[in-house]
Amino acid sequence: MGALPKKRHTNARQGHRRAHHKVKLPQLTICPQCRQPRQSHHACPNCGSYRGRQVLKAKNAAAE
């Protein structure tokens, strides 16, 4: 059997350990085609382009 803790760890110590477990917001860049924000290294959800070519259907017909 392995080693067991002799004392209970406090809630504050638990919180300090989990301080880096927060959710980060995704990095957004401006799409060069339609100027809408999009996630880096992803196809634009608005116009469907990625790296200068069409890879998805556009969400609205005006963007085509």
PDBQT receptor file of N, H, CA, C and O in Angstrom, charges set to zero:
ATOM      1  N   MET A   1       0.838  -1.173   0.000  1.00  0.00    +0.000 N 
ATOM      2  CA  MET A   1       0.000   0.000   0.000  1.00  0.00    +0.000 C 
ATOM      3  C   MET A   1       0.889   1.245   0.000  1.00  0.00    +0.000 C 
ATOM      4  O   MET A   1       1.938   1.275   0.643  1.00  0.00    +0.000 OA
ATOM      5  N   GLY A   2       0.445   2.275  -0.739  1.00  0.00    +0.000 N 
ATOM      6  H   GLY A   2      -0.407   2.250  -1.262  1.00  0.00    +0.000 HD
ATOM      7  CA  GLY A   2       1.239   3.486  -0.858  1.00  0.00    +0.000 C 
ATOM      8  C   GLY A   2       1.081   4.404   0.346  1.00  0.00    +0.000 C 
ATOM      9  O   GLY A   2       0.353   4.099   1.291  1.00  0.00    +0.000 OA
ATOM     10  N   ALA A   3       1.770   5.520   0.291  1.00  0.00    +0.000 N 
ATOM     11  H   ALA A   3       2.360   5.768  -0.477  1.00  0.00    +0.000 HD
ATOM     12  CA  ALA A   3       1.722   6.498   1.372  1.00  0.00    +0.000 C 
ATOM     13  C   ALA A   3       0.372   7.198   1.393  1.00  0.00    +0.000 C 
ATOM     14  O   ALA A   3      -0.214   7.447   0.340  1.00  0.00    +0.000 OA
ATOM     15  N   LEU A   4      -0.122   7.517   2.576  1.00  0.00    +0.000 N 
ATOM     16  H   LEU A   4       0.355   7.316   3.431  1.00  0.00    +0.000 HD
ATOM     17  CA  LEU A   4      -1.392   8.203   2.745  1.00  0.00    +0.000 C 
ATOM     18  C   LEU A   4      -1.155   9.520   3.468  1.00  0.00    +0.000 C 
ATOM     19  O   LEU A   4      -0.262   9.604   4.311  1.00  0.00    +0.000 OA
ATOM     20  N   PRO A   5      -1.935  10.551   3.155  1.00  0.00    +0.000 N 
ATOM     21  CA  PRO A   5      -1.747  11.837   3.830  1.00  0.00    +0.000 C 
ATOM     22  C   PRO A   5      -2.164  11.758   5.301  1.00  0.00    +0.000 C 
ATOM     23  O   PRO A   5      -3.156  11.118   5.649  1.00  0.00    +0.000 OA
ATOM     24  N   LYS A   6      -1.385  12.420   6.147  1.00  0.00    +0.000 N 
ATOM     25  H   LYS A   6      -0.578  12.939   5.865  1.00  0.00    +0.000 HD
ATOM     26  CA  LYS A   6      -1.697  12.408   7.574  1.00  0.00    +0.000 C 
ATOM     27  C   LYS A   6      -2.679  13.515   7.943  1.00  0.00    +0.000 C 
ATOM     28  O   LYS A   6      -3.424  13.377   8.913  1.00  0.00    +0.000 OA
ATOM     29  N   LYS A   7      -2.691  14.595   7.196  1.00  0.00    +0.000 N 
ATOM     30  H   LYS A   7      -2.086  14.707   6.408  1.00  0.00    +0.000 HD
ATOM     31  CA  LYS A   7      -3.582  15.726   7.484  1.00  0.00    +0.000 C 
ATOM     32  C   LYS A   7      -4.377  16.076   6.232  1.00  0.00    +0.000 C 
ATOM     33  O   LYS A   7      -3.946  15.815   5.108  1.00  0.00    +0.000 OA
ATOM     34  N   ARG A   8      -5.532  16.665   6.447  1.00  0.00    +0.000 N 
ATOM     35  H   ARG A   8      -5.882  16.877   7.359  1.00  0.00    +0.000 HD
ATOM     36  CA  ARG A   8      -6.379  17.098   5.341  1.00  0.00    +0.000 C 
ATOM     37  C   ARG A   8      -5.809  18.390   4.748  1.00  0.00    +0.000 C 
ATOM     38  O   ARG A   8      -5.333  19.254   5.484  1.00  0.00    +0.000 OA
ATOM     39  N   HIS A   9      -5.858  18.522   3.414  1.00  0.00    +0.000 N 
ATOM     40  H   HIS A   9      -6.244  17.820   2.816  1.00  0.00    +0.000 HD
ATOM     41  CA  HIS A   9      -5.436  19.757   2.753  1.00  0.00    +0.000 C 
ATOM     42  C   HIS A   9      -6.597  20.742   2.802  1.00  0.00    +0.000 C 
ATOM     43  O   HIS A   9      -7.755  20.344   2.676  1.00  0.00    +0.000 OA
ATOM     44  N   THR A  10      -6.298  22.014   2.981  1.00  0.00    +0.000 N 
ATOM     45  H   THR A  10      -5.357  22.337   3.083  1.00  0.00    +0.000 HD
ATOM     46  CA  THR A  10      -7.338  23.031   3.086  1.00  0.00    +0.000 C 
ATOM     47  C   THR A  10      -7.952  23.333   1.716  1.00  0.00    +0.000 C 
ATOM     48  O   THR A  10      -7.380  23.008   0.676  1.00  0.00    +0.000 OA
ATOM     49  N   ASN A  11      -9.125  23.962   1.744  1.00  0.00    +0.000 N 
ATOM     50  H   ASN A  11      -9.589  24.226   2.589  1.00  0.00    +0.000 HD
ATOM     51  CA  ASN A  11      -9.791  24.362   0.503  1.00  0.00    +0.000 C 
ATOM     52  C   ASN A  11      -8.992  25.423  -0.238  1.00  0.00    +0.000 C 
ATOM     53  O   ASN A  11      -9.003  25.464  -1.468  1.00  0.00    +0.000 OA
ATOM     54  N   ALA A  12      -8.292  26.287   0.510  1.00  0.00    +0.000 N 
ATOM     55  H   ALA A  12      -8.283  26.253   1.510  1.00  0.00    +0.000 HD
ATOM     56  CA  ALA A  12      -7.479  27.316  -0.137  1.00  0.00    +0.000 C 
ATOM     57  C   ALA A  12      -6.334  26.687  -0.921  1.00  0.00    +0.000 C 
ATOM     58  O   ALA A  12      -6.003  27.142  -2.016  1.00  0.00    +0.000 OA
ATOM     59  N   ARG A  13      -5.742  25.661  -0.372  1.00  0.00    +0.000 N 
ATOM     60  H   ARG A  13      -6.012  25.292   0.517  1.00  0.00    +0.000 HD
ATOM     61  CA  ARG A  13      -4.650  24.981  -1.066  1.00  0.00    +0.000 C 
ATOM     62  C   ARG A  13      -5.170  24.309  -2.344  1.00  0.00    +0.000 C 
ATOM     63  O   ARG A  13      -4.495  24.301  -3.373  1.00  0.00    +0.000 OA
ATOM     64  N   GLN A  14      -6.355  23.759  -2.259  1.00  0.00    +0.000 N 
ATOM     65  H   GLN A  14      -6.903  23.765  -1.422  1.00  0.00    +0.000 HD
ATOM     66  CA  GLN A  14      -6.991  23.151  -3.432  1.00  0.00    +0.000 C 
ATOM     67  C   GLN A  14      -7.244  24.212  -4.502  1.00  0.00    +0.000 C 
ATOM     68  O   GLN A  14      -7.038  23.963  -5.690  1.00  0.00    +0.000 OA
ATOM     69  N   GLY A  15      -7.693  25.405  -4.074  1.00  0.00    +0.000 N 
ATOM     70  H   GLY A  15      -7.861  25.607  -3.109  1.00  0.00    +0.000 HD
ATOM     71  CA  GLY A  15      -7.942  26.488  -5.012  1.00  0.00    +0.000 C 
ATOM     72  C   GLY A  15      -6.664  26.982  -5.677  1.00  0.00    +0.000 C 
ATOM     73  O   GLY A  15      -6.668  27.299  -6.866  1.00  0.00    +0.000 OA
ATOM     74  N   HIS A  16      -5.575  27.051  -4.923  1.00  0.00    +0.000 N 
ATOM     75  H   HIS A  16      -5.572  26.794  -3.957  1.00  0.00    +0.000 HD
ATOM     76  CA  HIS A  16      -4.290  27.462  -5.495  1.00  0.00    +0.000 C 
ATOM     77  C   HIS A  16      -3.827  26.461  -6.545  1.00  0.00    +0.000 C 
ATOM     78  O   HIS A  16      -3.263  26.856  -7.566  1.00  0.00    +0.000 OA
ATOM     79  N   ARG A  17      -4.051  25.209  -6.319  1.00  0.00    +0.000 N 
ATOM     80  H   ARG A  17      -4.509  24.888  -5.490  1.00  0.00    +0.000 HD
ATOM     81  CA  ARG A  17      -3.645  24.178  -7.269  1.00  0.00    +0.000 C 
ATOM     82  C   ARG A  17      -4.462  24.280  -8.557  1.00  0.00    +0.000 C 
ATOM     83  O   ARG A  17      -3.941  24.039  -9.646  1.00  0.00    +0.000 OA
ATOM     84  N   ARG A  18      -5.730  24.634  -8.432  1.00  0.00    +0.000 N 
ATOM     85  H   ARG A  18      -6.153  24.830  -7.547  1.00  0.00    +0.000 HD
ATOM     86  CA  ARG A  18      -6.619  24.702  -9.592  1.00  0.00    +0.000 C 
ATOM     87  C   ARG A  18      -6.661  26.086 -10.229  1.00  0.00    +0.000 C 
ATOM     88  O   ARG A  18      -7.519  26.334 -11.076  1.00  0.00    +0.000 OA
ATOM     89  N   ALA A  19      -5.781  26.980  -9.859  1.00  0.00    +0.000 N 
ATOM     90  H   ALA A  19      -5.084  26.779  -9.170  1.00  0.00    +0.000 HD
ATOM     91  CA  ALA A  19      -5.807  28.358 -10.362  1.00  0.00    +0.000 C 
ATOM     92  C   ALA A  19      -5.596  28.430 -11.867  1.00  0.00    +0.000 C 
ATOM     93  O   ALA A  19      -6.071  29.369 -12.506  1.00  0.00    +0.000 OA
ATOM     94  N   HIS A  20      -4.893  27.459 -12.449  1.00  0.00    +0.000 N 
ATOM     95  H   HIS A  20      -4.507  26.697 -11.930  1.00  0.00    +0.000 HD
ATOM     96  CA  HIS A  20      -4.592  27.483 -13.880  1.00  0.00    +0.000 C 
ATOM     97  C   HIS A  20      -5.577  26.660 -14.687  1.00  0.00    +0.000 C 
ATOM     98  O   HIS A  20      -5.366  26.478 -15.886  1.00  0.00    +0.000 OA
ATOM     99  N   HIS A  21      -6.641  26.155 -14.085  1.00  0.00    +0.000 N 
ATOM    100  H   HIS A  21      -6.812  26.302 -13.111  1.00  0.00    +0.000 HD
ATOM    101  CA  HIS A  21      -7.605  25.312 -14.784  1.00  0.00    +0.000 C 
ATOM    102  C   HIS A  21      -8.742  26.117 -15.409  1.00  0.00    +0.000 C 
ATOM    103  O   HIS A  21      -9.780  25.552 -15.754  1.00  0.00    +0.000 OA
ATOM    104  N   LYS A  22      -8.562  27.412 -15.555  1.00  0.00    +0.000 N 
ATOM    105  H   LYS A  22      -7.719  27.872 -15.275  1.00  0.00    +0.000 HD
ATOM    106  CA  LYS A  22      -9.637  28.248 -16.078  1.00  0.00    +0.000 C 
ATOM    107  C   LYS A  22      -9.772  28.064 -17.591  1.00  0.00    +0.000 C 
ATOM    108  O   LYS A  22      -8.832  27.629 -18.257  1.00  0.00    +0.000 OA
ATOM    109  N   VAL A  23     -10.935  28.395 -18.121  1.00  0.00    +0.000 N 
ATOM    110  H   VAL A  23     -11.698  28.749 -17.581  1.00  0.00    +0.000 HD
ATOM    111  CA  VAL A  23     -11.208  28.300 -19.547  1.00  0.00    +0.000 C 
ATOM    112  C   VAL A  23     -10.695  29.569 -20.211  1.00  0.00    +0.000 C 
ATOM    113  O   VAL A  23     -10.971  30.677 -19.751  1.00  0.00    +0.000 OA
ATOM    114  N   LYS A  24      -9.946  29.400 -21.299  1.00  0.00    +0.000 N 
ATOM    115  H   LYS A  24      -9.722  28.500 -21.673  1.00  0.00    +0.000 HD
ATOM    116  CA  LYS A  24      -9.407  30.544 -22.022  1.00  0.00    +0.000 C 
ATOM    117  C   LYS A  24     -10.306  30.871 -23.212  1.00  0.00    +0.000 C 
ATOM    118  O   LYS A  24     -10.881  29.970 -23.824  1.00  0.00    +0.000 OA
ATOM    119  N   LEU A  25     -10.428  32.157 -23.541  1.00  0.00    +0.000 N 
ATOM    120  H   LEU A  25      -9.961  32.889 -23.044  1.00  0.00    +0.000 HD
ATOM    121  CA  LEU A  25     -11.196  32.588 -24.703  1.00  0.00    +0.000 C 
ATOM    122  C   LEU A  25     -10.402  32.268 -25.971  1.00  0.00    +0.000 C 
ATOM    123  O   LEU A  25      -9.175  32.371 -25.967  1.00  0.00    +0.000 OA
ATOM    124  N   PRO A  26     -11.073  31.887 -27.043  1.00  0.00    +0.000 N 
ATOM    125  CA  PRO A  26     -10.348  31.584 -28.279  1.00  0.00    +0.000 C 
ATOM    126  C   PRO A  26      -9.775  32.851 -28.901  1.00  0.00    +0.000 C 
ATOM    127  O   PRO A  26     -10.367  33.926 -28.803  1.00  0.00    +0.000 OA
ATOM    128  N   GLN A  27      -8.602  32.713 -29.548  1.00  0.00    +0.000 N 
ATOM    129  H   GLN A  27      -8.121  31.840 -29.627  1.00  0.00    +0.000 HD
ATOM    130  CA  GLN A  27      -7.989  33.832 -30.240  1.00  0.00    +0.000 C 
ATOM    131  C   GLN A  27      -8.768  34.107 -31.522  1.00  0.00    +0.000 C 
ATOM    132  O   GLN A  27      -8.995  33.198 -32.320  1.00  0.00    +0.000 OA
ATOM    133  N   LEU A  28      -9.173  35.341 -31.718  1.00  0.00    +0.000 N 
ATOM    134  H   LEU A  28      -8.989  36.080 -31.070  1.00  0.00    +0.000 HD
ATOM    135  CA  LEU A  28      -9.934  35.723 -32.898  1.00  0.00    +0.000 C 
ATOM    136  C   LEU A  28      -9.088  36.621 -33.795  1.00  0.00    +0.000 C 
ATOM    137  O   LEU A  28      -8.352  37.482 -33.314  1.00  0.00    +0.000 OA
ATOM    138  N   THR A  29      -9.201  36.410 -35.097  1.00  0.00    +0.000 N 
ATOM    139  H   THR A  29      -9.799  35.710 -35.488  1.00  0.00    +0.000 HD
ATOM    140  CA  THR A  29      -8.562  37.271 -36.081  1.00  0.00    +0.000 C 
ATOM    141  C   THR A  29      -9.635  37.760 -37.041  1.00  0.00    +0.000 C 
ATOM    142  O   THR A  29     -10.763  37.267 -37.021  1.00  0.00    +0.000 OA
ATOM    143  N   ILE A  30      -9.289  38.721 -37.875  1.00  0.00    +0.000 N 
ATOM    144  H   ILE A  30      -8.373  39.122 -37.891  1.00  0.00    +0.000 HD
ATOM    145  CA  ILE A  30     -10.225  39.277 -38.841  1.00  0.00    +0.000 C 
ATOM    146  C   ILE A  30     -10.077  38.502 -40.155  1.00  0.00    +0.000 C 
ATOM    147  O   ILE A  30      -8.966  38.317 -40.652  1.00  0.00    +0.000 OA
ATOM    148  N   CYS A  31     -11.188  38.060 -40.701  1.00  0.00    +0.000 N 
ATOM    149  H   CYS A  31     -12.090  38.211 -40.296  1.00  0.00    +0.000 HD
ATOM    150  CA  CYS A  31     -11.192  37.344 -41.976  1.00  0.00    +0.000 C 
ATOM    151  C   CYS A  31     -10.837  38.330 -43.092  1.00  0.00    +0.000 C 
ATOM    152  O   CYS A  31     -11.456  39.391 -43.179  1.00  0.00    +0.000 OA
ATOM    153  N   PRO A  32      -9.860  38.012 -43.948  1.00  0.00    +0.000 N 
ATOM    154  CA  PRO A  32      -9.501  38.951 -45.021  1.00  0.00    +0.000 C 
ATOM    155  C   PRO A  32     -10.573  39.068 -46.106  1.00  0.00    +0.000 C 
ATOM    156  O   PRO A  32     -10.576  40.048 -46.852  1.00  0.00    +0.000 OA
ATOM    157  N   GLN A  33     -11.470  38.109 -46.211  1.00  0.00    +0.000 N 
ATOM    158  H   GLN A  33     -11.468  37.314 -45.605  1.00  0.00    +0.000 HD
ATOM    159  CA  GLN A  33     -12.504  38.146 -47.246  1.00  0.00    +0.000 C 
ATOM    160  C   GLN A  33     -13.692  39.013 -46.833  1.00  0.00    +0.000 C 
ATOM    161  O   GLN A  33     -14.089  39.924 -47.560  1.00  0.00    +0.000 OA
ATOM    162  N   CYS A  34     -14.256  38.720 -45.654  1.00  0.00    +0.000 N 
ATOM    163  H   CYS A  34     -13.933  37.980 -45.063  1.00  0.00    +0.000 HD
ATOM    164  CA  CYS A  34     -15.501  39.395 -45.259  1.00  0.00    +0.000 C 
ATOM    165  C   CYS A  34     -15.332  40.316 -44.048  1.00  0.00    +0.000 C 
ATOM    166  O   CYS A  34     -16.296  40.954 -43.626  1.00  0.00    +0.000 OA
ATOM    167  N   ARG A  35     -14.137  40.396 -43.491  1.00  0.00    +0.000 N 
ATOM    168  H   ARG A  35     -13.354  39.878 -43.834  1.00  0.00    +0.000 HD
ATOM    169  CA  ARG A  35     -13.830  41.289 -42.352  1.00  0.00    +0.000 C 
ATOM    170  C   ARG A  35     -14.609  40.953 -41.084  1.00  0.00    +0.000 C 
ATOM    171  O   ARG A  35     -14.814  41.827 -40.242  1.00  0.00    +0.000 OA
ATOM    172  N   GLN A  36     -15.042  39.719 -40.935  1.00  0.00    +0.000 N 
ATOM    173  H   GLN A  36     -14.875  39.009 -41.619  1.00  0.00    +0.000 HD
ATOM    174  CA  GLN A  36     -15.731  39.291 -39.716  1.00  0.00    +0.000 C 
ATOM    175  C   GLN A  36     -14.725  38.558 -38.819  1.00  0.00    +0.000 C 
ATOM    176  O   GLN A  36     -13.768  37.976 -39.330  1.00  0.00    +0.000 OA
ATOM    177  N   PRO A  37     -14.918  38.572 -37.505  1.00  0.00    +0.000 N 
ATOM    178  CA  PRO A  37     -13.989  37.830 -36.640  1.00  0.00    +0.000 C 
ATOM    179  C   PRO A  37     -14.138  36.327 -36.836  1.00  0.00    +0.000 C 
ATOM    180  O   PRO A  37     -15.246  35.806 -36.961  1.00  0.00    +0.000 OA
ATOM    181  N   ARG A  38     -12.998  35.643 -36.859  1.00  0.00    +0.000 N 
ATOM    182  H   ARG A  38     -12.098  36.066 -36.757  1.00  0.00    +0.000 HD
ATOM    183  CA  ARG A  38     -12.987  34.187 -36.978  1.00  0.00    +0.000 C 
ATOM    184  C   ARG A  38     -11.858  33.647 -36.127  1.00  0.00    +0.000 C 
ATOM    185  O   ARG A  38     -10.946  34.387 -35.758  1.00  0.00    +0.000 OA
ATOM    186  N   GLN A  39     -11.910  32.372 -35.814  1.00  0.00    +0.000 N 
ATOM    187  H   GLN A  39     -12.651  31.770 -36.114  1.00  0.00    +0.000 HD
ATOM    188  CA  GLN A  39     -10.892  31.741 -35.000  1.00  0.00    +0.000 C 
ATOM    189  C   GLN A  39      -9.652  31.477 -35.848  1.00  0.00    +0.000 C 
ATOM    190  O   GLN A  39      -9.769  31.116 -37.018  1.00  0.00    +0.000 OA
ATOM    191  N   SER A  40      -8.475  31.653 -35.272  1.00  0.00    +0.000 N 
ATOM    192  H   SER A  40      -8.380  31.946 -34.321  1.00  0.00    +0.000 HD
ATOM    193  CA  SER A  40      -7.238  31.427 -35.999  1.00  0.00    +0.000 C 
ATOM    194  C   SER A  40      -7.142  29.981 -36.458  1.00  0.00    +0.000 C 
ATOM    195  O   SER A  40      -7.535  29.066 -35.735  1.00  0.00    +0.000 OA
ATOM    196  N   HIS A  41      -6.619  29.778 -37.659  1.00  0.00    +0.000 N 
ATOM    197  H   HIS A  41      -6.300  30.522 -38.246  1.00  0.00    +0.000 HD
ATOM    198  CA  HIS A  41      -6.411  28.446 -38.256  1.00  0.00    +0.000 C 
ATOM    199  C   HIS A  41      -7.709  27.669 -38.440  1.00  0.00    +0.000 C 
ATOM    200  O   HIS A  41      -7.697  26.438 -38.431  1.00  0.00    +0.000 OA
ATOM    201  N   HIS A  42      -8.838  28.378 -38.608  1.00  0.00    +0.000 N 
ATOM    202  H   HIS A  42      -8.848  29.378 -38.616  1.00  0.00    +0.000 HD
ATOM    203  CA  HIS A  42     -10.127  27.751 -38.868  1.00  0.00    +0.000 C 
ATOM    204  C   HIS A  42     -10.776  28.466 -40.053  1.00  0.00    +0.000 C 
ATOM    205  O   HIS A  42     -10.475  29.627 -40.332  1.00  0.00    +0.000 OA
ATOM    206  N   ALA A  43     -11.660  27.764 -40.738  1.00  0.00    +0.000 N 
ATOM    207  H   ALA A  43     -11.905  26.821 -40.511  1.00  0.00    +0.000 HD
ATOM    208  CA  ALA A  43     -12.412  28.386 -41.822  1.00  0.00    +0.000 C 
ATOM    209  C   ALA A  43     -13.371  29.413 -41.235  1.00  0.00    +0.000 C 
ATOM    210  O   ALA A  43     -13.874  29.249 -40.123  1.00  0.00    +0.000 OA
ATOM    211  N   CYS A  44     -13.612  30.462 -41.990  1.00  0.00    +0.000 N 
ATOM    212  H   CYS A  44     -13.203  30.595 -42.893  1.00  0.00    +0.000 HD
ATOM    213  CA  CYS A  44     -14.507  31.525 -41.534  1.00  0.00    +0.000 C 
ATOM    214  C   CYS A  44     -15.941  30.997 -41.512  1.00  0.00    +0.000 C 
ATOM    215  O   CYS A  44     -16.409  30.495 -42.534  1.00  0.00    +0.000 OA
ATOM    216  N   PRO A  45     -16.648  31.091 -40.400  1.00  0.00    +0.000 N 
ATOM    217  CA  PRO A  45     -18.027  30.604 -40.365  1.00  0.00    +0.000 C 
ATOM    218  C   PRO A  45     -18.989  31.489 -41.152  1.00  0.00    +0.000 C 
ATOM    219  O   PRO A  45     -20.079  31.047 -41.515  1.00  0.00    +0.000 OA
ATOM    220  N   ASN A  46     -18.597  32.735 -41.419  1.00  0.00    +0.000 N 
ATOM    221  H   ASN A  46     -17.711  33.094 -41.124  1.00  0.00    +0.000 HD
ATOM    222  CA  ASN A  46     -19.480  33.652 -42.138  1.00  0.00    +0.000 C 
ATOM    223  C   ASN A  46     -19.415  33.441 -43.652  1.00  0.00    +0.000 C 
ATOM    224  O   ASN A  46     -20.450  33.254 -44.292  1.00  0.00    +0.000 OA
ATOM    225  N   CYS A  47     -18.205  33.469 -44.233  1.00  0.00    +0.000 N 
ATOM    226  H   CYS A  47     -17.364  33.621 -43.713  1.00  0.00    +0.000 HD
ATOM    227  CA  CYS A  47     -18.089  33.355 -45.690  1.00  0.00    +0.000 C 
ATOM    228  C   CYS A  47     -17.587  31.985 -46.139  1.00  0.00    +0.000 C 
ATOM    229  O   CYS A  47     -17.696  31.665 -47.322  1.00  0.00    +0.000 OA
ATOM    230  N   GLY A  48     -17.045  31.169 -45.245  1.00  0.00    +0.000 N 
ATOM    231  H   GLY A  48     -16.956  31.429 -44.283  1.00  0.00    +0.000 HD
ATOM    232  CA  GLY A  48     -16.626  29.818 -45.584  1.00  0.00    +0.000 C 
ATOM    233  C   GLY A  48     -15.268  29.713 -46.248  1.00  0.00    +0.000 C 
ATOM    234  O   GLY A  48     -14.944  28.659 -46.795  1.00  0.00    +0.000 OA
ATOM    235  N   SER A  49     -14.461  30.763 -46.224  1.00  0.00    +0.000 N 
ATOM    236  H   SER A  49     -14.724  31.619 -45.780  1.00  0.00    +0.000 HD
ATOM    237  CA  SER A  49     -13.157  30.707 -46.877  1.00  0.00    +0.000 C 
ATOM    238  C   SER A  49     -12.064  30.408 -45.858  1.00  0.00    +0.000 C 
ATOM    239  O   SER A  49     -12.181  30.720 -44.673  1.00  0.00    +0.000 OA
ATOM    240  N   TYR A  50     -10.992  29.787 -46.365  1.00  0.00    +0.000 N 
ATOM    241  H   TYR A  50     -10.897  29.533 -47.328  1.00  0.00    +0.000 HD
ATOM    242  CA  TYR A  50      -9.820  29.509 -45.538  1.00  0.00    +0.000 C 
ATOM    243  C   TYR A  50      -8.593  29.616 -46.427  1.00  0.00    +0.000 C 
ATOM    244  O   TYR A  50      -8.497  28.920 -47.438  1.00  0.00    +0.000 OA
ATOM    245  N   ARG A  51      -7.671  30.464 -46.068  1.00  0.00    +0.000 N 
ATOM    246  H   ARG A  51      -7.749  31.029 -45.246  1.00  0.00    +0.000 HD
ATOM    247  CA  ARG A  51      -6.430  30.697 -46.797  1.00  0.00    +0.000 C 
ATOM    248  C   ARG A  51      -6.687  31.047 -48.263  1.00  0.00    +0.000 C 
ATOM    249  O   ARG A  51      -5.997  30.554 -49.156  1.00  0.00    +0.000 OA
ATOM    250  N   GLY A  52      -7.676  31.895 -48.503  1.00  0.00    +0.000 N 
ATOM    251  H   GLY A  52      -8.236  32.295 -47.778  1.00  0.00    +0.000 HD
ATOM    252  CA  GLY A  52      -7.933  32.415 -49.827  1.00  0.00    +0.000 C 
ATOM    253  C   GLY A  52      -8.766  31.544 -50.746  1.00  0.00    +0.000 C 
ATOM    254  O   GLY A  52      -8.944  31.899 -51.911  1.00  0.00    +0.000 OA
ATOM    255  N   ARG A  53      -9.284  30.422 -50.278  1.00  0.00    +0.000 N 
ATOM    256  H   ARG A  53      -9.140  30.134 -49.331  1.00  0.00    +0.000 HD
ATOM    257  CA  ARG A  53     -10.134  29.596 -51.129  1.00  0.00    +0.000 C 
ATOM    258  C   ARG A  53     -11.392  29.187 -50.374  1.00  0.00    +0.000 C 
ATOM    259  O   ARG A  53     -11.404  29.160 -49.144  1.00  0.00    +0.000 OA
ATOM    260  N   GLN A  54     -12.436  28.873 -51.107  1.00  0.00    +0.000 N 
ATOM    261  H   GLN A  54     -12.427  28.895 -52.107  1.00  0.00    +0.000 HD
ATOM    262  CA  GLN A  54     -13.734  28.505 -50.536  1.00  0.00    +0.000 C 
ATOM    263  C   GLN A  54     -13.697  27.039 -50.090  1.00  0.00    +0.000 C 
ATOM    264  O   GLN A  54     -13.451  26.154 -50.910  1.00  0.00    +0.000 OA
ATOM    265  N   VAL A  55     -13.936  26.776 -48.814  1.00  0.00    +0.000 N 
ATOM    266  H   VAL A  55     -14.136  27.495 -48.148  1.00  0.00    +0.000 HD
ATOM    267  CA  VAL A  55     -13.919  25.400 -48.318  1.00  0.00    +0.000 C 
ATOM    268  C   VAL A  55     -15.264  24.979 -47.725  1.00  0.00    +0.000 C 
ATOM    269  O   VAL A  55     -15.534  23.785 -47.602  1.00  0.00    +0.000 OA
ATOM    270  N   LEU A  56     -16.106  25.938 -47.360  1.00  0.00    +0.000 N 
ATOM    271  H   LEU A  56     -15.887  26.909 -47.460  1.00  0.00    +0.000 HD
ATOM    272  CA  LEU A  56     -17.428  25.661 -46.806  1.00  0.00    +0.000 C 
ATOM    273  C   LEU A  56     -18.471  26.477 -47.564  1.00  0.00    +0.000 C 
ATOM    274  O   LEU A  56     -18.145  27.469 -48.218  1.00  0.00    +0.000 OA
ATOM    275  N   LYS A  57     -19.724  26.048 -47.468  1.00  0.00    +0.000 N 
ATOM    276  H   LYS A  57     -19.989  25.242 -46.938  1.00  0.00    +0.000 HD
ATOM    277  CA  LYS A  57     -20.797  26.861 -48.020  1.00  0.00    +0.000 C 
ATOM    278  C   LYS A  57     -20.947  28.114 -47.159  1.00  0.00    +0.000 C 
ATOM    279  O   LYS A  57     -20.834  28.056 -45.935  1.00  0.00    +0.000 OA
ATOM    280  N   ALA A  58     -21.199  29.228 -47.806  1.00  0.00    +0.000 N 
ATOM    281  H   ALA A  58     -21.290  29.275 -48.801  1.00  0.00    +0.000 HD
ATOM    282  CA  ALA A  58     -21.378  30.478 -47.088  1.00  0.00    +0.000 C 
ATOM    283  C   ALA A  58     -22.666  30.450 -46.291  1.00  0.00    +0.000 C 
ATOM    284  O   ALA A  58     -23.659  29.852 -46.706  1.00  0.00    +0.000 OA
ATOM    285  N   LYS A  59     -22.636  31.109 -45.135  1.00  0.00    +0.000 N 
ATOM    286  H   LYS A  59     -21.829  31.595 -44.798  1.00  0.00    +0.000 HD
ATOM    287  CA  LYS A  59     -23.816  31.142 -44.260  1.00  0.00    +0.000 C 
ATOM    288  C   LYS A  59     -24.939  31.958 -44.897  1.00  0.00    +0.000 C 
ATOM    289  O   LYS A  59     -26.109  31.587 -44.797  1.00  0.00    +0.000 OA
ATOM    290  N   ASN A  60     -24.591  33.069 -45.553  1.00  0.00    +0.000 N 
ATOM    291  H   ASN A  60     -23.642  33.371 -45.634  1.00  0.00    +0.000 HD
ATOM    292  CA  ASN A  60     -25.604  33.897 -46.208  1.00  0.00    +0.000 C 
ATOM    293  C   ASN A  60     -25.195  34.119 -47.659  1.00  0.00    +0.000 C 
ATOM    294  O   ASN A  60     -24.007  34.115 -47.983  1.00  0.00    +0.000 OA
ATOM    295  N   ALA A  61     -26.163  34.309 -48.514  1.00  0.00    +0.000 N 
ATOM    296  H   ALA A  61     -27.128  34.312 -48.252  1.00  0.00    +0.000 HD
ATOM    297  CA  ALA A  61     -25.901  34.422 -49.954  1.00  0.00    +0.000 C 
ATOM    298  C   ALA A  61     -25.198  35.730 -50.316  1.00  0.00    +0.000 C 
ATOM    299  O   ALA A  61     -24.545  35.800 -51.357  1.00  0.00    +0.000 OA
ATOM    300  N   ALA A  62     -25.315  36.762 -49.485  1.00  0.00    +0.000 N 
ATOM    301  H   ALA A  62     -25.845  36.705 -48.640  1.00  0.00    +0.000 HD
ATOM    302  CA  ALA A  62     -24.690  38.049 -49.783  1.00  0.00    +0.000 C 
ATOM    303  C   ALA A  62     -23.174  37.989 -49.684  1.00  0.00    +0.000 C 
ATOM    304  O   ALA A  62     -22.490  38.814 -50.290  1.00  0.00    +0.000 OA
ATOM    305  N   ALA A  63     -22.627  37.030 -48.931  1.00  0.00    +0.000 N 
ATOM    306  H   ALA A  63     -23.182  36.359 -48.438  1.00  0.00    +0.000 HD
ATOM    307  CA  ALA A  63     -21.187  36.934 -48.752  1.00  0.00    +0.000 C 
ATOM    308  C   ALA A  63     -20.490  36.309 -49.959  1.00  0.00    +0.000 C 
ATOM    309  O   ALA A  63     -19.270  36.423 -50.085  1.00  0.00    +0.000 OA
ATOM    310  N   GLU A  64     -21.228  35.660 -50.837  1.00  0.00    +0.000 N 
ATOM    311  H   GLU A  64     -22.219  35.567 -50.734  1.00  0.00    +0.000 HD
ATOM    312  CA  GLU A  64     -20.602  34.978 -51.978  1.00  0.00    +0.000 C 
ATOM    313  C   GLU A  64     -20.197  35.897 -53.053  1.00  0.00    +0.000 C 
ATOM    314  O   GLU A  64     -19.658  35.458 -54.069  1.00  0.00    +0.000 OA
TER     315      GLU A  64
